[in-house]
Amino acid sequence: MEALIAAGSFIMENAGLILMSLLAIVGAFAQLATLTPNTADDVWTQKALDAINWLARNTGKSKNG
């Protein structure tokens, strides 16, 4: 139980640093993804656009992409 309390305390004390680190990692992977284009990216991007259009109920000329 003490270990759980210590872990929670560590996370709360270093929340800003943890968040900045996670954002830096995501940013680095985003930059890497732009440097390595492939067709798999296009497939997932199209699936995401299709899902957004479906959720927004976009039809006809109002579709994105």
GROMACS elastic network, one bead per residue, 0.5 to 0.9 nm:
[ bonds ]
;  ai    aj funct       b0    kb
    1     4     6  0.52077   500
    1     5     6  0.64290   500
    1     6     6  0.86893   500
    2     5     6  0.50834   500
    2     6     6  0.60784   500
    2     7     6  0.85425   500
    3     7     6  0.60601   500
    3     8     6  0.85688   500
    4     7     6  0.50680   500
    4     8     6  0.61686   500
    4     9     6  0.85164   500
    5     8     6  0.51225   500
    5     9     6  0.60800   500
    5    10     6  0.85762   500
    6     9     6  0.50291   500
    6    10     6  0.61135   500
    6    11     6  0.86475   500
    7    10     6  0.50795   500
    7    11     6  0.62330   500
    7    12     6  0.86666   500
    8    11     6  0.51459   500
    8    12     6  0.61829   500
    8    13     6  0.85871   500
    9    12     6  0.51773   500
    9    13     6  0.60939   500
    9    14     6  0.85455   500
   10    13     6  0.52095   500
   10    14     6  0.60961   500
   10    15     6  0.82472   500
   11    14     6  0.52459   500
   11    15     6  0.55233   500
   11    18     6  0.77809   500
   12    15     6  0.52190   500
   12    16     6  0.85975   500
   13    16     6  0.80917   500
   13    17     6  0.89204   500
   14    17     6  0.53253   500
   14    18     6  0.60939   500
   14    19     6  0.85873   500
   15    18     6  0.51011   500
   15    19     6  0.60486   500
   15    20     6  0.85726   500
   16    19     6  0.51531   500
   16    20     6  0.61415   500
   16    21     6  0.85380   500
   17    20     6  0.51493   500
   17    21     6  0.60835   500
   17    22     6  0.86171   500
   18    21     6  0.51222   500
   18    22     6  0.62196   500
   18    23     6  0.86644   500
   19    22     6  0.51625   500
   19    23     6  0.61840   500
   19    24     6  0.85871   500
   20    23     6  0.51234   500
   20    24     6  0.61056   500
   20    25     6  0.86457   500
   21    24     6  0.50839   500
   21    25     6  0.62366   500
   21    26     6  0.86788   500
   22    25     6  0.51290   500
   22    26     6  0.62142   500
   22    27     6  0.85444   500
   23    26     6  0.50897   500
   23    27     6  0.60263   500
   23    28     6  0.85285   500
   24    27     6  0.50140   500
   24    28     6  0.60897   500
   24    29     6  0.86568   500
   25    28     6  0.50958   500
   25    29     6  0.62984   500
   25    30     6  0.85982   500
   26    29     6  0.51934   500
   26    30     6  0.61317   500
   26    31     6  0.87055   500
   27    31     6  0.62437   500
   27    32     6  0.86007   500
   28    31     6  0.51717   500
   28    32     6  0.62374   500
   28    33     6  0.86470   500
   29    33     6  0.60632   500
   29    34     6  0.86989   500
   30    33     6  0.50581   500
   30    34     6  0.64478   500
   30    35     6  0.88854   500
   31    34     6  0.52406   500
   31    35     6  0.65371   500
   31    36     6  0.89553   500
   32    35     6  0.51773   500
   32    36     6  0.63974   500
   33    36     6  0.52340   500
   33    37     6  0.66535   500
   33    41     6  0.86396   500
   34    37     6  0.61540   500
   37    40     6  0.84703   500
   37    41     6  0.69965   500
   37    42     6  0.86657   500
   38    41     6  0.57187   500
   38    42     6  0.71539   500
   39    42     6  0.50686   500
   39    43     6  0.64716   500
   39    44     6  0.89446   500
   40    43     6  0.51401   500
   40    44     6  0.64685   500
   40    45     6  0.85951   500
   41    44     6  0.53475   500
   41    45     6  0.60310   500
   41    46     6  0.85531   500
   42    45     6  0.50328   500
   42    46     6  0.60450   500
   42    47     6  0.85571   500
   43    46     6  0.52331   500
   43    47     6  0.62600   500
   43    48     6  0.87107   500
   44    48     6  0.61526   500
   44    49     6  0.86217   500
   45    48     6  0.50894   500
   45    49     6  0.62217   500
   45    50     6  0.85930   500
   46    49     6  0.50370   500
   46    50     6  0.60459   500
   46    51     6  0.85398   500
   46    65     6  0.82859   500
   47    50     6  0.50529   500
   47    51     6  0.61592   500
   47    52     6  0.86230   500
   48    51     6  0.51131   500
   48    52     6  0.61781   500
   48    53     6  0.85989   500
   49    52     6  0.50378   500
   49    53     6  0.60629   500
   49    54     6  0.84691   500
   49    63     6  0.88766   500
   49    64     6  0.68411   500
   49    65     6  0.69996   500
   50    53     6  0.51272   500
   50    54     6  0.60696   500
   50    55     6  0.85726   500
   50    63     6  0.88391   500
   50    64     6  0.84112   500
   50    65     6  0.88362   500
   51    54     6  0.50391   500
   51    55     6  0.60410   500
   51    56     6  0.84488   500
   52    55     6  0.51532   500
   52    56     6  0.60126   500
   52    57     6  0.82901   500
   52    58     6  0.83778   500
   52    64     6  0.82743   500
   53    56     6  0.51299   500
   53    57     6  0.58206   500
   53    59     6  0.75991   500
   53    62     6  0.87796   500
   53    63     6  0.60841   500
   53    64     6  0.66588   500
   54    58     6  0.63195   500
   54    59     6  0.83481   500
   55    58     6  0.77972   500
   56    59     6  0.89391   500
   57    63     6  0.87515   500
   58    61     6  0.81943   500
   58    62     6  0.55816   500
   58    63     6  0.51508   500
   58    64     6  0.79212   500
   59    62     6  0.56818   500
   59    63     6  0.56680   500
   60    63     6  0.61634   500
   61    64     6  0.84516   500
